[in-house]
């Protein structure tokens, strides 16, 4: 659980999904926080009692194709996000030390 449902009360399942998407991982005890990739929300007051409107944000290594357990009153979803951040590449051009002459360009070989 990355955010317990009693801290996140929403009126509709779509708002729970948006909360999962917007969740920012929080570092705790020197450990990196987990992002949200699964969520559950209860929209049935009779079935869920005190948990009605609770939106539980979670992280799971294994994403199941369908809910596990008793889904009565609960709506669940998952975000299809990649596990790793996208790679960023950059071309780095070395800067010559101050006061030094730039290195001359290598001559190009003659064309045949």
N, C-alpha and C positions, 0 to 999 in steps of 0.2 A: 504494500500500500504506500503510495507516494503522497496521498492526501486523503485523510479519512472523511467519510460522508457527512459526519456531524459538523464538519467545518465547511462543507460545500453543499448548500441547499439551493436547488434550482427547481423551476416549475415544469420544465419539459425535457425529454431525453436529448433533444438537439442542443440544449444549453449545457448539458453534461458533456457531450461530445466536444463542444467548443471549449469547455474548461480543460479537458484533457489536451486538446491541441495547444492551448495557450499556456499550459503548465510549464514553469521554469524550474529545472532541477535545483535543489537547495543543498549545498554542502553541509555535512554534519559530522562532527568529530574527526575532521580531516579527511573524510571520505567523500568522493564526488556523489552528488545526488543522482537519482534516477529520473529519467523522463517518463512521461505517461504514454502508454501505448494501448491500454485497455481501460474500460470504464464500465460501471454498473450504476443504474439509477432505478429507484422505486417510484412508480407513479400511481400505485394502488394503496390508498390509505388503509383500507380494510385488511388487505393482505400483509402490509408492512408495518402497521402500527406506528411506533415511534421512529421508524426509519423512513417513513414517507417523505419523499422529495430529496432524500440523501443521494448524493452523487459521489461514489467512491472512485478515486483515480488510482490506477495501478500500473505496475510495470511487470511484464511477464516475458521470460526468455522464450517460452513455448506459447505460441498463439493458437488456441484451439479454434476449430471451424465452427463450433456451436457451443452454447453455454453448458457448463458442467454443474450438476447439482439441481436443486429445486428452483426453477426460474419463475415460480408463481409471483406475480406482481413486479418482477424486475425486468428491466430492459438492459441489454449489454451491447457493447460494441468494441471495436478495436481500430487502431490507426495503423495503416501500413506504412511504417517509417523504417528507413534503413538503420541498421545497428550502428554503423560508423558514420562519422561526419564526412561530407564530401572532401576529396583531396583537393588541395589548393596548390597550384604550381606557379612559379614565377621565374622569370629569367633575371639572373643577377649579373650585372656588369660591374667588374671591379673598378674602383676609383683609384687612380694613381696617387701616391703620397704628394702632399702639398710641396710645390717647388720642383718636382721632377718633370722631366720632359715626357710627353706621351710616347708610348712605344709605337714605332712605325708599323703600318699594316704590312702583312706578309704579301709578297707579290703573287698574283694569280698566275697559274700555269697558262702557257699559250694555248689558244684553241686550235684544234687540228683543221 
